[in-house]
Amino acid sequence: MTVYVVQEVPGRNLVPAHKYGELELLLPAKTNLMLSTGPEVNRLKRKLLDFSDDDYLLLMGDPAAIGICCAIAAQKNGRYSVLKWDRQHMTYYPVAFSLRGGINSDESDLGDLYVQ
């Protein structure tokens, strides 16, 4: 299992995310997706090439980069998982997304987006 950290955020403690897999940084802290997005999108595609159902995205950093990573992950098989921070319990919890209908057959009436 791999936890793909979208972008480095200096000073952020990522130790609690280690229990979900090896951490892999996708973009350094000062990456700016405003002017020339092509090279960064290609870099993210290469780094997420092996993204699977066993992996997680850790959504931190530039919102544009987060959106691109979610799109790339979903493009593989229509679903992906993220780690969501719970401030109260000071830990991450996995959240699964499916963009091709429900994850369970009884959720199929939810349309194209289902959040577990």
Secondary structure, 3 states (H helix, E strand, C coil): CEEEEEECCCCCCCHHHHHHCEEEEEECCCCCCCCCHHHHHHHHHHHCCCCCCCCEEECCCCHHHHHHHHHHHHHHHCEEEEEEEECCCCEEEEEEEECCCCCCHHHHHHCCCEEC
